[in-house]
Every structure is written in C-alpha cells, then in structure tokens.
Amino acid sequence: MSWWRRAGLELRRRGWQRRAAPGPLRDYLEHPSVDLARDWTDVDYLVLDFETTGTDPLRHEIISAGYLGISHASVHLASCRHRLVRPRGELPSQTVVIHGITHDLAAEGKSAETVIGELLEALAGRVLVGHHVATEVNFLSRACRELFGAPFVGPAIDTLALEFTALRRAGITPQRGDLRLGGARARRGLPRYRAHNALLDALATAELFLAQATDLGAPKLGALLAPR
C-alpha cells in the first residue's frame, strides 16, 4: 500500500471518528492506528467471515459471524467466536440450504447491534483479514452506518488477492476455482474443511493467510494490505 493510500485511510478514520455516535464504533475508531511499517509477524489480526442472506449489503443481512485472532504469526484458538445474528426479515430458502442456518436457529441469535459491537471491540488494534475481504468490509460498513451512524474504516488484508499475486509471480494463470478458499488451500496442501460455516471459514482463512505471508518472505504489513 502506497504512502498516499495509508494517509487517506488515516484521514478517513479521523473524519468518521468525529461523526460516529458514542459507542462501539467510535471506541474502535479512537483506538490508535496500526503501524503499517511494522513487520507482519509483529501485528495482531482478526480473521472474519460472515454468512449472509445474499450478496448485496444494501438489501441483505448478516446472519452469522465467525472470527478469531492471530498474534505473533500464530492462530489463537481460544479467541474463536461464532455468533448467530437474529434477522429482521425472512430467510431466503436458497441461502438456508447453503449455510444450514434455519429460521429456528436464526431466531435464537443475538441482535445485530450486540454482535457488531462485540466484533468492533475484538477488532480494536488489529488488522482485519478475510477471503474476498470486500464482502466483510461492505457488510460491516453497512451495519455500522445503520447502528452507529458511520462506516467501518480500517486496514484490511484480502487472502484472495494475495493468492492471485502468488499465482501471478509463479507464472500461473488462475483457472476456475483456483482463487476460492478451498482451491487456494488445496494448492498449499492445507486440509479441507466444510464450507459455509462462518467460524470454520475464518479458521481456514487464518491458516491460508499465515502460509501466504510466510511465503512472501517477511514483508512489512503495508505490503499485505488490500487496496482501498
């Protein structure tokens, strides 16, 4: 990430910090920024996956969140969290088939405000990691706007983008499925996990990220960040 992108991210963070309502988002935005010049192994991360009712943050909802922390280049299993989010509307039948979260299970979930509040607290001082992280960023930003009056603003790493870079450096043209989470893990000899469970997908992404960052040869954090 270039210096001007870093400066822009910081300016956005400060601007929205003043406009966010008191609560979890403002607390997150008031937390000191992560130094992008640090070695990636000296940085704390939060790996996140959402299951949603569709792909459009303006029309669809988060129905589950799975996340866990990485510190000192190690996954911290004790930090694993899996939260169901109580939806405001009906669950589309096609998404129930995919993620297995039925209406009865969803009804037992916590409110979006509670889950997003917990997530923002866990994110303070950490860098967000996701596979096609734009999905998590966009849904999180939409939820933050609705609940707290401002979008999510913070550094993020996209393991899909890192895999694309790795394939290009190896002279490989990605084929169908190569950039999916399962395909990227298989290429690196990582075990197969059941898909479409938010926590399992977050764990799978965490393991993939550690393999990718190690292969890149001890880069600085800024070199890993997704362009914004």
N, C-alpha and C positions, 0 to 999 in steps of 0.2 A: 504494500500500500504506500503510495507516494505521500510526501510530507503535506501536500495541499489537501489530500483526502483526509489525512489524520486531523489537520487543522479544522476542516469542515465538520468532521464528526464531533470534535470538541465544542465548536461553536454551536452546533445544533443541540448538543446535550445541555449546554449552559442556558440557551434560549428557552428550551422547553422546561428546564428546571424551574424557572421563574413563573411559568404558566400552569404547571401541573397543580392539581388540587392537593392539599395536605393528605398524606397517606403513603402507601407502599411505593407508588411510582416516584413521587418526589424524593422519598428517602433513598431510592435506588439512584436517581439522577444526582443527588447530592453527594453520593459516595465518590471518593477520589477515582479518577480515571486510571485504567491500567496502562502502564508504561509500554508502548509498542516497541521500544528499542531493547526490551529485555529478551534474554534467551527463552525460547518457548518452554523449556523444562522448568523455568523458574516462575511460571504463570499458573494460576488456578483457572479451571474451566468448569462450565456446566453444560453437559450434553443433554439436549432436549429433543423430544419427539411428541408431536400432537397427533391424535386421531380426531378427525373432524367429520361433519356431515356432508362435506363437499369440498371443492377446491377454491371457492370464491369467499374471501373473508367478509365481503360486504353482504353476502346472502346466507352463509353457512356458519356453523357453530363449532367450537371446540368441545369434544365430549370426553376426552381423556388426555392426560399429560403424564409423560414419564420422563424422569430426569435423574441424573447422578453427577457427582463431582469427580474431577481429575485434579490431582495435586502431585507435584514432583514427578510428572510423567507416569503416574500410576492411577488406576481406577480405584475409587474408594466405594466399595460395595455397601458399606454402612450408610452411605449418603443416598442410596436408591429410594426414589419415591414414585408411587403410581397413584394418580388421583383421577377419579371419575368426576366429570362435571355435569351437573344437572341441567339438561337443555330447557330452553324456553318453549321450543316448538316440538312437533312430532319428528321422530327419527325416520329418514327415508329407508325403505325396506332394503334397497340395494346396498346401503352402507352397513346395515346390521349384518348382512351376510359376510361382508369383508372383515369387519373388526370384531364381530361377535358380541358387541355391547347391545343388549336388548333393552326394550323400554323399561322393564322392571329394574334392571341393573342401573340404568341411567337415572332413574328416579331416586335411587339411593345415593347419588353423587352429591358432592358439595356444590355450593353456589360458585359461579364464575368469579365473583369478587374474592371469595376465600382462596380458591386455587391460584388465581393470578397473583394475589397478594403474597401467598407463600412462595410462589415461583420467583417473584421480584426480590424477595428477601434473600433467597438462595443465590440469586444472580449477582448480588452486590459484590463488587471486587473481583468478579470472574468474567471470563470471555465465553460468550455463547457459541456452542458448536452444534451443527445439525447436518443431516444429509439432505441436500437441496434446502439449505437453511432459510432461503427466502420464504418458504411456506411458514415456518415457525415465526420468523420475524413479522411477516404480514399479519398473521392471525393474532400474534401477541400485541402488535401495534394497534390493531382494530379493537381488541378487548381493552387495552389501556385507554384509548380515546373514549370509549363508551363509559368506562368505570371511573377514570381518573382525570379525564379532560386533556390528555396529551398522549402522543405516541411513544412507543418504546424506542429509545436511541441508545445504541451501544455497539461495541465491536463484536463481530461475528465471523465464524470460520465455517466454510462450506466444504464438507468432505467430498461431495460430488465434484466440485470444481478442482479440488486437489487431485482427485483421481484422473480427471481429464488432463490436467497438467502432467501427471506422471506418465500417462499413456502417450501423450504427445512427445515427451522427452525420450521415450523409448522407441519412437518411430512407429507407434501403433495407431491405426485409425479405429476409433471406438465402433464396435458393432452393437447390434440390438441387445440390450441388457447389460452391456459392459459397465455402464455408469450407475446402474441400480445398486442399492446397498448390498444385496446378495451377490451380484456379479463382481463387485469390487472386492468383497471379502473372499470369494472363491478364488479370484486371481492371486490373492496373497496367502492362500492356504488357511484361512480362518474358518472355524466351524460354522455350520449352517444353523440358524435359529428360526423359530416360527415367526413369520412376518405379521404385521398389523396388530401387534401389542405394543403400546407406546413405550413401556419400560424395556422390553426386550429389544425393540428397535433402537432405543437410546443406548443400551449396553453394546449392541452391535456396532453402532456408530462410534462409540468411545474407543472400542478396540481397533476399529479401522483407522481412526484418527491417529492413534499412537503409532501404528505401523507406518502410516503415511509420513508423519512428521519425522520419525526416526530415519526413514529412507531419504528424506530431503537433506539430511546432514546438519543437524543442529542449527536451524535457521533462527533468525530473530522473529519475534511474534508478528511484527508488521508484515513480514513476507508471507504469512499464512492467512491473513485476513481476507474475507470476501470483499470485492469492490462494492461500494455503496453509492 
